[in-house]
Amino acid sequence: MIKILLLIVIGFVIWAIFRAYQRSLNTPSTPPHSQTVEDMVKCAHCGVNLPRSEAIYSGGVFYCTPEHKQLGNK
C-alpha cells in the first residue's frame, strides 16, 4: 500500500513539474523595449505637437525650440 501511495506522489510531482515547464514555454517573452505612452504638448508659437519630455516649458506654456521660446506666443 505504501508503494502505491509513493508512486502516486512521485507521479503527481512529475506531472506538476512537466505542467510548469509547459506554461513557461507558452508565456510570451517581454519585448526588448517596453513602449511607454507620453503626453503630447503643443508649441505655443507654431502649434507643433511634440512629446512633453522634448518640449521647453516656460511661463506656463510649452515651446518646441529655444528660438520659439524667445519669440513668445503667436
PQR file with spaces between the fields and no chain letter, atoms N, CA, C, O and H, PARSE charges and radii, in Angstrom:
ATOM       1  N    MET     1       0.829   -1.194    0.000 -0.4000 1.5000
ATOM       2  CA   MET     1       0.000    0.000    0.000 -0.0000 2.0000
ATOM       3  C    MET     1       0.871    1.256    0.000  0.5500 1.7000
ATOM       4  O    MET     1       0.559    2.215   -0.706 -0.5500 1.4000
ATOM       5  N    ILE     2       1.949    1.270    0.771 -0.4000 1.5000
ATOM       6  CA   ILE     2       2.853    2.413    0.831 -0.0000 2.0000
ATOM       7  C    ILE     2       3.490    2.637   -0.535  0.5500 1.7000
ATOM       8  O    ILE     2       3.663    3.779   -0.963 -0.5500 1.4000
ATOM       9  H    ILE     2       2.202    0.491    1.345  0.4000 1.0000
ATOM      10  N    LYS     3       3.840    1.548   -1.223 -0.4000 1.5000
ATOM      11  CA   LYS     3       4.468    1.673   -2.536 -0.0000 2.0000
ATOM      12  C    LYS     3       3.530    2.342   -3.533  0.5500 1.7000
ATOM      13  O    LYS     3       3.972    3.157   -4.342 -0.5500 1.4000
ATOM      14  H    LYS     3       3.700    0.620   -0.875  0.4000 1.0000
ATOM      15  N    ILE     4       2.265    2.015   -3.488 -0.4000 1.5000
ATOM      16  CA   ILE     4       1.284    2.609   -4.404 -0.0000 2.0000
ATOM      17  C    ILE     4       1.141    4.098   -4.124  0.5500 1.7000
ATOM      18  O    ILE     4       1.116    4.906   -5.053 -0.5500 1.4000
ATOM      19  H    ILE     4       1.906    1.353   -2.831  0.4000 1.0000
ATOM      20  N    LEU     5       1.047    4.468   -2.837 -0.4000 1.5000
ATOM      21  CA   LEU     5       0.944    5.886   -2.478 -0.0000 2.0000
ATOM      22  C    LEU     5       2.200    6.645   -2.887  0.5500 1.7000
ATOM      23  O    LEU     5       2.115    7.778   -3.360 -0.5500 1.4000
ATOM      24  H    LEU     5       1.067    3.812   -2.082  0.4000 1.0000
ATOM      25  N    LEU     6       3.356    6.034   -2.709 -0.4000 1.5000
ATOM      26  CA   LEU     6       4.609    6.661   -3.097 -0.0000 2.0000
ATOM      27  C    LEU     6       4.668    6.871   -4.610  0.5500 1.7000
ATOM      28  O    LEU     6       5.120    7.920   -5.070 -0.5500 1.4000
ATOM      29  H    LEU     6       3.425    5.113   -2.324  0.4000 1.0000
ATOM      30  N    LEU     7       4.219    5.893   -5.381 -0.4000 1.5000
ATOM      31  CA   LEU     7       4.177    6.031   -6.836 -0.0000 2.0000
ATOM      32  C    LEU     7       3.203    7.140   -7.272  0.5500 1.7000
ATOM      33  O    LEU     7       3.480    7.883   -8.214 -0.5500 1.4000
ATOM      34  H    LEU     7       3.851    5.041   -5.008  0.4000 1.0000
ATOM      35  N    ILE     8       2.097    7.236   -6.598 -0.4000 1.5000
ATOM      36  CA   ILE     8       1.127    8.298   -6.912 -0.0000 2.0000
ATOM      37  C    ILE     8       1.728    9.668   -6.620  0.5500 1.7000
ATOM      38  O    ILE     8       1.584   10.588   -7.425 -0.5500 1.4000
ATOM      39  H    ILE     8       1.872    6.633   -5.834  0.4000 1.0000
ATOM      40  N    VAL     9       2.395    9.814   -5.491 -0.4000 1.5000
ATOM      41  CA   VAL     9       3.023   11.087   -5.130 -0.0000 2.0000
ATOM      42  C    VAL     9       4.117   11.443   -6.129  0.5500 1.7000
ATOM      43  O    VAL     9       4.199   12.589   -6.570 -0.5500 1.4000
ATOM      44  H    VAL     9       2.512    9.066   -4.838  0.4000 1.0000
ATOM      45  N    ILE    10       4.951   10.485   -6.487 -0.4000 1.5000
ATOM      46  CA   ILE    10       6.021   10.734   -7.459 -0.0000 2.0000
ATOM      47  C    ILE    10       5.424   11.120   -8.813  0.5500 1.7000
ATOM      48  O    ILE    10       5.908   12.038   -9.475 -0.5500 1.4000
ATOM      49  H    ILE    10       4.884    9.554   -6.129  0.4000 1.0000
ATOM      50  N    GLY    11       4.379   10.415   -9.213 -0.4000 1.5000
ATOM      51  CA   GLY    11       3.695   10.734  -10.473 -0.0000 2.0000
ATOM      52  C    GLY    11       3.125   12.140  -10.462  0.5500 1.7000
ATOM      53  O    GLY    11       3.227   12.860  -11.456 -0.5500 1.4000
ATOM      54  H    GLY    11       3.986    9.669   -8.675  0.4000 1.0000
ATOM      55  N    PHE    12       2.524   12.539   -9.347 -0.4000 1.5000
ATOM      56  CA   PHE    12       1.966   13.881   -9.230 -0.0000 2.0000
ATOM      57  C    PHE    12       3.059   14.940   -9.317  0.5500 1.7000
ATOM      58  O    PHE    12       2.874   15.960   -9.980 -0.5500 1.4000
ATOM      59  H    PHE    12       2.441   11.955   -8.540  0.4000 1.0000
ATOM      60  N    VAL    13       4.194   14.716   -8.659 -0.4000 1.5000
ATOM      61  CA   VAL    13       5.302   15.674   -8.693 -0.0000 2.0000
ATOM      62  C    VAL    13       5.840   15.810  -10.112  0.5500 1.7000
ATOM      63  O    VAL    13       6.097   16.922  -10.573 -0.5500 1.4000
ATOM      64  H    VAL    13       4.344   13.887   -8.120  0.4000 1.0000
ATOM      65  N    ILE    14       6.012   14.694  -10.806 -0.4000 1.5000
ATOM      66  CA   ILE    14       6.493   14.737  -12.192 -0.0000 2.0000
ATOM      67  C    ILE    14       5.492   15.467  -13.076  0.5500 1.7000
ATOM      68  O    ILE    14       5.887   16.271  -13.921 -0.5500 1.4000
ATOM      69  H    ILE    14       5.803   13.791  -10.432  0.4000 1.0000
ATOM      70  N    TRP    15       4.214   15.203  -12.896 -0.4000 1.5000
ATOM      71  CA   TRP    15       3.176   15.877  -13.672 -0.0000 2.0000
ATOM      72  C    TRP    15       3.182   17.383  -13.407  0.5500 1.7000
ATOM      73  O    TRP    15       3.043   18.168  -14.345 -0.5500 1.4000
ATOM      74  H    TRP    15       3.892   14.551  -12.210  0.4000 1.0000
ATOM      75  N    ALA    16       3.340   17.799  -12.151 -0.4000 1.5000
ATOM      76  CA   ALA    16       3.356   19.221  -11.805 -0.0000 2.0000
ATOM      77  C    ALA    16       4.573   19.918  -12.409  0.5500 1.7000
ATOM      78  O    ALA    16       4.460   21.038  -12.906 -0.5500 1.4000
ATOM      79  H    ALA    16       3.453   17.161  -11.389  0.4000 1.0000
ATOM      80  N    ILE    17       5.721   19.272  -12.370 -0.4000 1.5000
ATOM      81  CA   ILE    17       6.933   19.864  -12.964 -0.0000 2.0000
ATOM      82  C    ILE    17       6.761   19.984  -14.478  0.5500 1.7000
ATOM      83  O    ILE    17       7.107   21.014  -15.057 -0.5500 1.4000
ATOM      84  H    ILE    17       5.812   18.362  -11.967  0.4000 1.0000
ATOM      85  N    PHE    18       6.239   18.958  -15.117 -0.4000 1.5000
ATOM      86  CA   PHE    18       6.028   18.985  -16.567 -0.0000 2.0000
ATOM      87  C    PHE    18       5.047   20.096  -16.948  0.5500 1.7000
ATOM      88  O    PHE    18       5.269   20.810  -17.925 -0.5500 1.4000
ATOM      89  H    PHE    18       5.958   18.121  -14.648  0.4000 1.0000
ATOM      90  N    ARG    19       3.989   20.240  -16.198 -0.4000 1.5000
ATOM      91  CA   ARG    19       2.984   21.278  -16.481 -0.0000 2.0000
ATOM      92  C    ARG    19       3.575   22.679  -16.297  0.5500 1.7000
ATOM      93  O    ARG    19       3.301   23.571  -17.099 -0.5500 1.4000
ATOM      94  H    ARG    19       3.809   19.660  -15.404  0.4000 1.0000
ATOM      95  N    ALA    20       4.369   22.876  -15.264 -0.4000 1.5000
ATOM      96  CA   ALA    20       5.009   24.182  -15.039 -0.0000 2.0000
ATOM      97  C    ALA    20       5.978   24.505  -16.173  0.5500 1.7000
ATOM      98  O    ALA    20       6.080   25.656  -16.597 -0.5500 1.4000
ATOM      99  H    ALA    20       4.591   22.151  -14.613  0.4000 1.0000
ATOM     100  N    TYR    21       6.683   23.497  -16.659 -0.4000 1.5000
ATOM     101  CA   TYR    21       7.604   23.699  -17.782 -0.0000 2.0000
ATOM     102  C    TYR    21       6.833   24.088  -19.042  0.5500 1.7000
ATOM     103  O    TYR    21       7.267   24.981  -19.770 -0.5500 1.4000
ATOM     104  H    TYR    21       6.600   22.562  -16.314  0.4000 1.0000
ATOM     105  N    GLN    22       5.717   23.449  -19.311 -0.4000 1.5000
ATOM     106  CA   GLN    22       4.910   23.792  -20.480 -0.0000 2.0000
ATOM     107  C    GLN    22       4.378   25.217  -20.374  0.5500 1.7000
ATOM     108  O    GLN    22       4.354   25.936  -21.372 -0.5500 1.4000
ATOM     109  H    GLN    22       5.364   22.724  -18.720  0.4000 1.0000
ATOM     110  N    ARG    23       3.957   25.632  -19.202 -0.4000 1.5000
ATOM     111  CA   ARG    23       3.468   27.006  -19.018 -0.0000 2.0000
ATOM     112  C    ARG    23       4.567   28.021  -19.267  0.5500 1.7000
ATOM     113  O    ARG    23       4.315   29.083  -19.836 -0.5500 1.4000
ATOM     114  H    ARG    23       3.977   25.047  -18.390  0.4000 1.0000
ATOM     115  N    SER    24       5.783   27.706  -18.848 -0.4000 1.5000
ATOM     116  CA   SER    24       6.882   28.642  -19.060 -0.0000 2.0000
ATOM     117  C    SER    24       7.215   28.774  -20.539  0.5500 1.7000
ATOM     118  O    SER    24       7.695   29.825  -20.963 -0.5500 1.4000
ATOM     119  H    SER    24       5.988   26.843  -18.386  0.4000 1.0000
ATOM     120  N    LEU    25       6.974   27.744  -21.330 -0.4000 1.5000
ATOM     121  CA   LEU    25       7.208   27.826  -22.769 -0.0000 2.0000
ATOM     122  C    LEU    25       6.140   28.660  -23.468  0.5500 1.7000
ATOM     123  O    LEU    25       6.423   29.294  -24.484 -0.5500 1.4000
ATOM     124  H    LEU    25       6.584   26.890  -20.986  0.4000 1.0000
ATOM     125  N    ASN    26       4.927   28.668  -22.942 -0.4000 1.5000
ATOM     126  CA   ASN    26       3.816   29.372  -23.575 -0.0000 2.0000
ATOM     127  C    ASN    26       3.765   30.858  -23.238  0.5500 1.7000
ATOM     128  O    ASN    26       3.098   31.621  -23.937 -0.5500 1.4000
ATOM     129  H    ASN    26       4.697   28.153  -22.116  0.4000 1.0000
ATOM     130  N    THR    27       4.445   31.278  -22.198 -0.4000 1.5000
ATOM     131  CA   THR    27       4.388   32.696  -21.831 -0.0000 2.0000
ATOM     132  C    THR    27       5.242   33.502  -22.798  0.5500 1.7000
ATOM     133  O    THR    27       6.383   33.131  -23.076 -0.5500 1.4000
ATOM     134  H    THR    27       4.987   30.658  -21.630  0.4000 1.0000
ATOM     135  N    PRO    28       4.697   34.609  -23.317 -0.5600 1.5000
ATOM     136  CA   PRO    28       5.478   35.425  -24.248  0.2800 2.0000
ATOM     137  C    PRO    28       6.604   36.133  -23.517  0.5500 1.7000
ATOM     138  O    PRO    28       6.445   36.596  -22.387 -0.5500 1.4000
ATOM     139  N    SER    29       7.728   36.204  -24.178 -0.4000 1.5000
ATOM     140  CA   SER    29       8.854   36.907  -23.564 -0.0000 2.0000
ATOM     141  C    SER    29       8.598   38.409  -23.639  0.5500 1.7000
ATOM     142  O    SER    29       7.888   38.879  -24.528 -0.5500 1.4000
ATOM     143  H    SER    29       7.857   35.828  -25.096  0.4000 1.0000
ATOM     144  N    THR    30       9.169   39.148  -22.718 -0.4000 1.5000
ATOM     145  CA   THR    30       8.981   40.591  -22.712 -0.0000 2.0000
ATOM     146  C    THR    30       9.740   41.203  -23.876  0.5500 1.7000
ATOM     147  O    THR    30      10.842   40.759  -24.196 -0.5500 1.4000
ATOM     148  H    THR    30       9.746   38.766  -21.996  0.4000 1.0000
ATOM     149  N    PRO    31       9.171   42.212  -24.511 -0.5600 1.5000
ATOM     150  CA   PRO    31       9.874   42.841  -25.630  0.2800 2.0000
ATOM     151  C    PRO    31      11.144   43.519  -25.146  0.5500 1.7000
ATOM     152  O    PRO    31      11.238   43.886  -23.975 -0.5500 1.4000
ATOM     153  N    PRO    32      12.136   43.693  -26.038 -0.5600 1.5000
ATOM     154  CA   PRO    32      13.395   44.298  -25.617  0.2800 2.0000
ATOM     155  C    PRO    32      13.220   45.705  -25.067  0.5500 1.7000
ATOM     156  O    PRO    32      13.962   46.118  -24.176 -0.5500 1.4000
ATOM     157  N    HIS    33      12.266   46.433  -25.577 -0.4000 1.5000
ATOM     158  CA   HIS    33      11.991   47.767  -25.045 -0.0000 2.0000
ATOM     159  C    HIS    33      10.486   47.895  -24.868  0.5500 1.7000
ATOM     160  O    HIS    33       9.713   47.605  -25.781 -0.5500 1.4000
ATOM     161  H    HIS    33      11.663   46.098  -26.301  0.4000 1.0000
ATOM     162  N    SER    34      10.093   48.320  -23.713 -0.4000 1.5000
ATOM     163  CA   SER    34       8.673   48.482  -23.483 -0.0000 2.0000
ATOM     164  C    SER    34       8.251   49.874  -23.921  0.5500 1.7000
ATOM     165  O    SER    34       8.941   50.862  -23.673 -0.5500 1.4000
ATOM     166  H    SER    34      10.721   48.556  -22.971  0.4000 1.0000
ATOM     167  N    GLN    35       7.119   49.925  -24.567 -0.4000 1.5000
ATOM     168  CA   GLN    35       6.633   51.202  -25.055 -0.0000 2.0000
ATOM     169  C    GLN    35       5.888   51.907  -23.939  0.5500 1.7000
ATOM     170  O    GLN    35       4.990   51.339  -23.318 -0.5500 1.4000
ATOM     171  H    GLN    35       6.558   49.122  -24.769  0.4000 1.0000
ATOM     172  N    THR    36       6.265   53.136  -23.693 -0.4000 1.5000
ATOM     173  CA   THR    36       5.581   53.924  -22.695 -0.0000 2.0000
ATOM     174  C    THR    36       4.842   55.051  -23.399  0.5500 1.7000
ATOM     175  O    THR    36       5.349   55.631  -24.359 -0.5500 1.4000
ATOM     176  H    THR    36       6.995   53.598  -24.198  0.4000 1.0000
ATOM     177  N    VAL    37       3.672   55.351  -22.933 -0.4000 1.5000
ATOM     178  CA   VAL    37       2.870   56.409  -23.518 -0.0000 2.0000
ATOM     179  C    VAL    37       3.289   57.719  -22.866  0.5500 1.7000
ATOM     180  O    VAL    37       3.403   57.812  -21.644 -0.5500 1.4000
ATOM     181  H    VAL    37       3.259   54.880  -22.154  0.4000 1.0000
ATOM     182  N    GLU    38       3.513   58.712  -23.688 -0.4000 1.5000
ATOM     183  CA   GLU    38       3.951   60.003  -23.178 -0.0000 2.0000
ATOM     184  C    GLU    38       2.968   61.079  -23.640  0.5500 1.7000
ATOM     185  O    GLU    38       2.456   61.019  -24.758 -0.5500 1.4000
ATOM     186  H    GLU    38       3.420   58.637  -24.681  0.4000 1.0000
ATOM     187  N    ASP    39       2.713   62.044  -22.792 -0.4000 1.5000
ATOM     188  CA   ASP    39       1.817   63.137  -23.131 -0.0000 2.0000
ATOM     189  C    ASP    39       2.412   63.981  -24.241  0.5500 1.7000
ATOM     190  O    ASP    39       3.619   64.220  -24.284 -0.5500 1.4000
ATOM     191  H    ASP    39       3.129   62.092  -21.884  0.4000 1.0000
ATOM     192  N    MET    40       1.544   64.432  -25.142 -0.4000 1.5000
ATOM     193  CA   MET    40       1.953   65.326  -26.210 -0.0000 2.0000
ATOM     194  C    MET    40       1.502   66.735  -25.839  0.5500 1.7000
ATOM     195  O    MET    40       0.418   66.925  -25.287 -0.5500 1.4000
ATOM     196  H    MET    40       0.563   64.238  -25.108  0.4000 1.0000
ATOM     197  N    VAL    41       2.344   67.718  -26.148 -0.4000 1.5000
ATOM     198  CA   VAL    41       2.015   69.119  -25.879 -0.0000 2.0000
ATOM     199  C    VAL    41       2.174   69.911  -27.165  0.5500 1.7000
ATOM     200  O    VAL    41       2.840   69.467  -28.100 -0.5500 1.4000
ATOM     201  H    VAL    41       3.224   67.564  -26.596  0.4000 1.0000
ATOM     202  N    LYS    42       1.557   71.089  -27.206 -0.4000 1.5000
ATOM     203  CA   LYS    42       1.584   71.917  -28.397 -0.0000 2.0000
ATOM     204  C    LYS    42       2.467   73.134  -28.152  0.5500 1.7000
ATOM     205  O    LYS    42       2.382   73.774  -27.104 -0.5500 1.4000
ATOM     206  H    LYS    42       1.015   71.449  -26.446  0.4000 1.0000
ATOM     207  N    CYS    43       3.311   73.446  -29.126 -0.4000 1.5000
ATOM     208  CA   CYS    43       4.158   74.629  -29.050 -0.0000 2.0000
ATOM     209  C    CYS    43       3.258   75.868  -29.079  0.5500 1.7000
ATOM     210  O    CYS    43       2.376   75.977  -29.931 -0.5500 1.4000
ATOM     211  H    CYS    43       3.380   72.926  -29.977  0.4000 1.0000
ATOM     212  N    ALA    44       3.477   76.785  -28.164 -0.4000 1.5000
ATOM     213  CA   ALA    44       2.659   77.989  -28.085 -0.0000 2.0000
ATOM     214  C    ALA    44       2.917   78.936  -29.255  0.5500 1.7000
ATOM     215  O    ALA    44       2.091   79.805  -29.533 -0.5500 1.4000
ATOM     216  H    ALA    44       4.193   76.697  -27.471  0.4000 1.0000
ATOM     217  N    HIS    45       4.039   78.785  -29.940 -0.4000 1.5000
ATOM     218  CA   HIS    45       4.361   79.686  -31.051 -0.0000 2.0000
ATOM     219  C    HIS    45       3.888   79.139  -32.396  0.5500 1.7000
ATOM     220  O    HIS    45       3.176   79.829  -33.126 -0.5500 1.4000
ATOM     221  H    HIS    45       4.710   78.079  -29.714  0.4000 1.0000
ATOM     222  N    CYS    46       4.275   77.907  -32.730 -0.4000 1.5000
ATOM     223  CA   CYS    46       3.964   77.384  -34.060 -0.0000 2.0000
ATOM     224  C    CYS    46       2.858   76.333  -34.066  0.5500 1.7000
ATOM     225  O    CYS    46       2.332   76.013  -35.132 -0.5500 1.4000
ATOM     226  H    CYS    46       4.853   77.347  -32.137  0.4000 1.0000
ATOM     227  N    GLY    47       2.494   75.790  -32.916 -0.4000 1.5000
ATOM     228  CA   GLY    47       1.416   74.812  -32.846 -0.0000 2.0000
ATOM     229  C    GLY    47       1.834   73.378  -33.108  0.5500 1.7000
ATOM     230  O    GLY    47       0.977   72.499  -33.197 -0.5500 1.4000
ATOM     231  H    GLY    47       2.922   76.050  -32.050  0.4000 1.0000
ATOM     232  N    VAL    48       3.123   73.118  -33.234 -0.4000 1.5000
ATOM     233  CA   VAL    48       3.606   71.751  -33.471 -0.0000 2.0000
ATOM     234  C    VAL    48       3.423   70.928  -32.203  0.5500 1.7000
ATOM     235  O    VAL    48       3.717   71.393  -31.102 -0.5500 1.4000
ATOM     236  H    VAL    48       3.820   73.832  -33.162  0.4000 1.0000
ATOM     237  N    ASN    49       2.928   69.689  -32.369 -0.4000 1.5000
ATOM     238  CA   ASN    49       2.796   68.770  -31.241 -0.0000 2.0000
ATOM     239  C    ASN    49       4.093   68.002  -31.076  0.5500 1.7000
ATOM     240  O    ASN    49       4.677   67.532  -32.052 -0.5500 1.4000
ATOM     241  H    ASN    49       2.689   69.311  -33.263  0.4000 1.0000
ATOM     242  N    LEU    50       4.540   67.878  -29.833 -0.4000 1.5000
ATOM     243  CA   LEU    50       5.765   67.146  -29.538 -0.0000 2.0000
ATOM     244  C    LEU    50       5.651   66.511  -28.158  0.5500 1.7000
ATOM     245  O    LEU    50       4.843   66.951  -27.341 -0.5500 1.4000
ATOM     246  H    LEU    50       4.066   68.260  -29.040  0.4000 1.0000
ATOM     247  N    PRO    51       6.458   65.471  -27.885 -0.5600 1.5000
ATOM     248  CA   PRO    51       6.413   64.833  -26.568  0.2800 2.0000
ATOM     249  C    PRO    51       6.811   65.814  -25.457  0.5500 1.7000
ATOM     250  O    PRO    51       7.675   66.671  -25.645 -0.5500 1.4000
ATOM     251  N    ARG    52       6.178   65.672  -24.331 -0.4000 1.5000
ATOM     252  CA   ARG    52       6.437   66.572  -23.203 -0.0000 2.0000
ATOM     253  C    ARG    52       7.912   66.564  -22.797  0.5500 1.7000
ATOM     254  O    ARG    52       8.445   67.594  -22.385 -0.5500 1.4000
ATOM     255  H    ARG    52       5.476   64.976  -24.178  0.4000 1.0000
ATOM     256  N    SER    53       8.572   65.410  -22.909 -0.4000 1.5000
ATOM     257  CA   SER    53       9.974   65.324  -22.494 -0.0000 2.0000
ATOM     258  C    SER    53      10.899   66.118  -23.412  0.5500 1.7000
ATOM     259  O    SER    53      11.998   66.487  -22.997 -0.5500 1.4000
ATOM     260  H    SER    53       8.138   64.573  -23.244  0.4000 1.0000
ATOM     261  N    GLU    54      10.483   66.390  -24.652 -0.4000 1.5000
ATOM     262  CA   GLU    54      11.309   67.138  -25.588 -0.0000 2.0000
ATOM     263  C    GLU    54      10.945   68.618  -25.625  0.5500 1.7000
ATOM     264  O    GLU    54      11.656   69.412  -26.241 -0.5500 1.4000
ATOM     265  H    GLU    54       9.591   66.090  -24.989  0.4000 1.0000
ATOM     266  N    ALA    55       9.856   68.998  -24.977 -0.4000 1.5000
ATOM     267  CA   ALA    55       9.384   70.380  -25.015 -0.0000 2.0000
ATOM     268  C    ALA    55      10.118   71.242  -23.994  0.5500 1.7000
ATOM     269  O    ALA    55      10.665   70.746  -23.009 -0.5500 1.4000
ATOM     270  H    ALA    55       9.278   68.354  -24.476  0.4000 1.0000
ATOM     271  N    ILE    56      10.115   72.529  -24.255 -0.4000 1.5000
ATOM     272  CA   ILE    56      10.700   73.517  -23.339 -0.0000 2.0000
ATOM     273  C    ILE    56       9.539   74.215  -22.644  0.5500 1.7000
ATOM     274  O    ILE    56       8.682   74.805  -23.302 -0.5500 1.4000
ATOM     275  H    ILE    56       9.671   72.932  -25.055  0.4000 1.0000
ATOM     276  N    TYR    57       9.510   74.149  -21.322 -0.4000 1.5000
ATOM     277  CA   TYR    57       8.421   74.720  -20.536 -0.0000 2.0000
ATOM     278  C    TYR    57       8.853   76.062  -19.975  0.5500 1.7000
ATOM     279  O    TYR    57       9.872   76.160  -19.291 -0.5500 1.4000
ATOM     280  H    TYR    57      10.206   73.669  -20.788  0.4000 1.0000
ATOM     281  N    SER    58       8.077   77.093  -20.265 -0.4000 1.5000
ATOM     282  CA   SER    58       8.415   78.425  -19.764 -0.0000 2.0000
ATOM     283  C    SER    58       7.144   79.259  -19.660  0.5500 1.7000
ATOM     284  O    SER    58       6.355   79.324  -20.602 -0.5500 1.4000
ATOM     285  H    SER    58       7.249   77.014  -20.821  0.4000 1.0000
ATOM     286  N    GLY    59       6.957   79.879  -18.539 -0.4000 1.5000
ATOM     287  CA   GLY    59       5.819   80.780  -18.351 -0.0000 2.0000
ATOM     288  C    GLY    59       4.468   80.109  -18.474  0.5500 1.7000
ATOM     289  O    GLY    59       3.497   80.749  -18.875 -0.5500 1.4000
ATOM     290  H    GLY    59       7.598   79.826  -17.774  0.4000 1.0000
ATOM     291  N    GLY    60       4.386   78.844  -18.141 -0.4000 1.5000
ATOM     292  CA   GLY    60       3.113   78.134  -18.169 -0.0000 2.0000
ATOM     293  C    GLY    60       2.756   77.564  -19.524  0.5500 1.7000
ATOM     294  O    GLY    60       1.688   76.968  -19.662 -0.5500 1.4000
ATOM     295  H    GLY    60       5.175   78.323  -17.815  0.4000 1.0000
ATOM     296  N    VAL    61       3.603   77.721  -20.535 -0.4000 1.5000
ATOM     297  CA   VAL    61       3.338   77.166  -21.867 -0.0000 2.0000
ATOM     298  C    VAL    61       4.556   76.383  -22.351  0.5500 1.7000
ATOM     299  O    VAL    61       5.641   76.487  -21.780 -0.5500 1.4000
ATOM     300  H    VAL    61       4.470   78.206  -20.423  0.4000 1.0000
ATOM     301  N    PHE    62       4.365   75.607  -23.397 -0.4000 1.5000
ATOM     302  CA   PHE    62       5.421   74.778  -23.952 -0.0000 2.0000
ATOM     303  C    PHE    62       5.875   75.336  -25.290  0.5500 1.7000
ATOM     304  O    PHE    62       5.088   75.907  -26.045 -0.5500 1.4000
ATOM     305  H    PHE    62       3.484   75.522  -23.861  0.4000 1.0000
ATOM     306  N    TYR    63       7.165   75.159  -25.568 -0.4000 1.5000
ATOM     307  CA   TYR    63       7.750   75.558  -26.845 -0.0000 2.0000
ATOM     308  C    TYR    63       8.545   74.388  -27.403  0.5500 1.7000
ATOM     309  O    TYR    63       9.006   73.519  -26.663 -0.5500 1.4000
ATOM     310  H    TYR    63       7.805   74.696  -24.954  0.4000 1.0000
ATOM     311  N    CYS    64       8.697   74.382  -28.747 -0.4000 1.5000
ATOM     312  CA   CYS    64       9.422   73.284  -29.374 -0.0000 2.0000
ATOM     313  C    CYS    64      10.916   73.577  -29.497  0.5500 1.7000
ATOM     314  O    CYS    64      11.718   72.644  -29.526 -0.5500 1.4000
ATOM     315  H    CYS    64       8.322   75.087  -29.349  0.4000 1.0000
ATOM     316  N    THR    65      11.305   74.840  -29.569 -0.4000 1.5000
ATOM     317  CA   THR    65      12.718   75.203  -29.701 -0.0000 2.0000
ATOM     318  C    THR    65      13.014   76.434  -28.853  0.5500 1.7000
ATOM     319  O    THR    65      12.098   77.174  -28.494 -0.5500 1.4000
ATOM     320  H    THR    65      10.653   75.598  -29.546  0.4000 1.0000
ATOM     321  N    PRO    66      14.290   76.658  -28.530 -0.5600 1.5000
ATOM     322  CA   PRO    66      14.645   77.868  -27.789  0.2800 2.0000
ATOM     323  C    PRO    66      14.320   79.150  -28.578  0.5500 1.7000
ATOM     324  O    PRO    66      14.020   80.183  -27.980 -0.5500 1.4000
ATOM     325  N    GLU    67      14.378   79.085  -29.911 -0.4000 1.5000
ATOM     326  CA   GLU    67      14.026   80.265  -30.718 -0.0000 2.0000
ATOM     327  C    GLU    67      12.560   80.631  -30.566  0.5500 1.7000
ATOM     328  O    GLU    67      12.220   81.811  -30.469 -0.5500 1.4000
ATOM     329  H    GLU    67      14.622   78.246  -30.397  0.4000 1.0000
ATOM     330  N    HIS    68      11.698   79.642  -30.543 -0.4000 1.5000
ATOM     331  CA   HIS    68      10.281   79.903  -30.364 -0.0000 2.0000
ATOM     332  C    HIS    68      10.000   80.403  -28.947  0.5500 1.7000
ATOM     333  O    HIS    68       9.077   81.190  -28.736 -0.5500 1.4000
ATOM     334  H    HIS    68      11.974   78.684  -30.622  0.4000 1.0000
ATOM     335  N    LYS    69      10.782   79.954  -27.992 -0.4000 1.5000
ATOM     336  CA   LYS    69      10.632   80.456  -26.618 -0.0000 2.0000
ATOM     337  C    LYS    69      10.962   81.947  -26.579  0.5500 1.7000
ATOM     338  O    LYS    69      10.274   82.715  -25.908 -0.5500 1.4000
ATOM     339  H    LYS    69      11.532   79.315  -28.162  0.4000 1.0000
ATOM     340  N    GLN    70      12.007   82.359  -27.291 -0.4000 1.5000
ATOM     341  CA   GLN    70      12.386   83.771  -27.321 -0.0000 2.0000
ATOM     342  C    GLN    70      11.339   84.606  -28.054  0.5500 1.7000
ATOM     343  O    GLN    70      11.079   85.746  -27.672 -0.5500 1.4000
ATOM     344  H    GLN    70      12.566   81.734  -27.836  0.4000 1.0000
ATOM     345  N    LEU    71      10.732   84.043  -29.111 -0.4000 1.5000
ATOM     346  CA   LEU    71       9.722   84.787  -29.879 -0.0000 2.0000
ATOM     347  C    LEU    71       8.418   84.912  -29.106  0.5500 1.7000
ATOM     348  O    LEU    71       7.666   85.864  -29.315 -0.5500 1.4000
ATOM     349  H    LEU    71      10.943   83.116  -29.422  0.4000 1.0000
ATOM     350  N    GLY    72       8.141   83.971  -28.221 -0.4000 1.5000
ATOM     351  CA   GLY    72       6.933   84.024  -27.394 -0.0000 2.0000
ATOM     352  C    GLY    72       5.711   83.504  -28.122  0.5500 1.7000
ATOM     353  O    GLY    72       5.808   82.887  -29.183 -0.5500 1.4000
ATOM     354  H    GLY    72       8.752   83.198  -28.051  0.4000 1.0000
ATOM     355  N    ASN    73       4.547   83.773  -27.522 -0.4000 1.5000
ATOM     356  CA   ASN    73       3.276   83.308  -28.096 -0.0000 2.0000
ATOM     357  C    ASN    73       2.975   84.038  -29.374  0.5500 1.7000
ATOM     358  O    ASN    73       3.369   85.189  -29.562 -0.5500 1.4000
ATOM     359  H    ASN    73       4.468   84.274  -26.660  0.4000 1.0000
ATOM     360  N    LYS    74       2.277   83.361  -30.245 -0.4000 1.5000
ATOM     361  CA   LYS    74       1.858   83.961  -31.512 -0.0000 2.0000
ATOM     362  C    LYS    74       0.508   84.598  -31.387  0.5500 1.7000
ATOM     363  O    LYS    74      -0.005   85.153  -32.358 -0.5500 1.4000
ATOM     364  H    LYS    74       1.957   82.426  -30.092  0.4000 1.0000
